[in-house]
Amino acid sequence: MIRLENVTKVYEGGIIAANNVTLDIQKGEFVFLVGESGSGKSTIIRLLLRDEPVTRGKVWVAGKDITTLPKWKIPFLRRSVGTVFQDYKLLPNRTVGENVAFALEVLGRPRSVIGPQVEQVLDLVGLSGMESRYPRQLSGGEQQRVSVARAFVNRPPIMLCDEPTGNLDPKTSVGIMKLLDRINRTGTTIIMATHDHAIVDAMQRRVVALDNGRVVRDEPRGRYEEEEE
Amino acid sequence: MSRVFFLIREALVNLRRNLLVVAGAILAVFISLSLAFGALIVSEVLRINTLAWQEGVHVISFLKDAGSNGVPADAHEVLLTEVLTWDEVERAFYVDKAAAWVEFQEIFQGQDELLAIDPSVLPASIRIELVAIELHSSVKFKLDQQQQVVLRVQTAAEEIEQLQSLSQALNVLGIGMAVVLGLSAIVLIANTIRLAIYARRDEVEIMKLVGASNWYIRIPFLLEGLIEGVAGAALAVFVVWLGATQLARAGEGFALFRFDVGTDFFFQWVSSSAKQLLLWEHRVTTAQMLLRRSVG
């Protein structure tokens, strides 16, 4: 599903954010990217979205080499990848329903399709009946649910989450994780960058640890910290 | 179809949400175009006036009375025939003493003390239109040779020439101003668009994240720009047209100077505002390109 092959990313000024990273992620996997701030988690997310070009190496997403993708095809890549960020990235002057519908509208879906699909996904994330509220009228956890709904409404095969629980308290975070787990069970591949120990330890999923842009650990049912023997 | 409606709705919603920016953009187009049109009008007024001055009689040759004081009886006809053969002369016609008296009465209508003169003192004359105004001195010289019949040669050509060069300079100045103001309009408009894009960079970022194509992001901006440009240009055309007609009305009293700019010229504004709009559109596209480069 996703493959990074000897990927190196050097930012302007010589900062090495990814150093010879090789990673294989199968369809339907749930993968945590862990590591300190600046270890390169967000860079990998951005490389997968072609938000940044790689310096060296190859990146395949959904069977396509995206390092050679022409610029005009980038929107098509992003339609097959849902994204959730720490700061929700909701439009403040649009209602919950409009924010979710936005993702379908820009794809040119007819209104008759958008309505039911938005309703269905809001039901999935537990926000039925909140369509006409504005983001500022919601709690942080609810806003993140809207963001997840927007990312998933198009039923993408892959979802990238960059610190989705970074702004939320532990209890609310558990709610978001349960939601992501449900989405993962529908066969969606999820890659989540986080530095939340409790969540990683509780979920018991594959853990890829990064340090200074290098993969230092890759365990199928890992914990946040390396287990001491 | 739903795509088209969505894009138009996006543009309209954005216009409504950013009323201040929209008002600023329309004002920028309006002011810049009004100033540019104003400068064009000034140069057009100068042009038609110079043309008007150049038309008509340039040289008048007053004649001694024929048939007395040694002037042959057919001297006037002979001179007119000769004048008509000169290359410099476009047209020439004879005004006899009776016609001169009629003209005098018209000019000094109501001034009874002047009209009390003896009509016989008014000389006959030959009125000459030149092929080109610059030829006045050679014609004057030739007429001055005919002292036997020519009483006095009067020419307005020198004054016209001076006015002509003055108005040419003013014309160049007017067009130069229109160009400079037009350029400043483009800069102003480009800046307004950049502000509009900057104000909505979050929205653009999210549109890119959910996979909107570049054209999908760009078209609402283009439509907004188009609407703002048309509104500003229409306002400018209307205000300048109003100003020009008022000026023409106020200028009706002046005999020497014409203020009425023709309809043809108005069509020129419309086409020039259309050009402005195209430039505006072009700026939007360029700004979008820049945006794409900066957002990635």
Boltz contact constraints between the chains, C-beta under 6 A:
constraints:
  - contact:
      token1: [A, 51]
      token2: [B, 296]
      max_distance: 6.0
  - contact:
      token1: [A, 75]
      token2: [B, 211]
      max_distance: 6.0
  - contact:
      token1: [A, 75]
      token2: [B, 213]
      max_distance: 6.0
  - contact:
      token1: [A, 78]
      token2: [B, 211]
      max_distance: 6.0
  - contact:
      token1: [A, 79]
      token2: [B, 211]
      max_distance: 6.0
  - contact:
      token1: [A, 83]
      token2: [B, 209]
      max_distance: 6.0
  - contact:
      token1: [A, 89]
      token2: [B, 206]
      max_distance: 6.0
  - contact:
      token1: [A, 103]
      token2: [B, 210]
      max_distance: 6.0
  - contact:
      token1: [A, 105]
      token2: [B, 6]
      max_distance: 6.0
  - contact:
      token1: [A, 106]
      token2: [B, 207]
      max_distance: 6.0
  - contact:
      token1: [A, 106]
      token2: [B, 210]
      max_distance: 6.0
  - contact:
      token1: [A, 106]
      token2: [B, 212]
      max_distance: 6.0
  - contact:
      token1: [A, 106]
      token2: [B, 216]
      max_distance: 6.0
  - contact:
      token1: [A, 108]
      token2: [B, 3]
      max_distance: 6.0
  - contact:
      token1: [A, 110]
      token2: [B, 2]
      max_distance: 6.0
  - contact:
      token1: [A, 111]
      token2: [B, 2]
      max_distance: 6.0
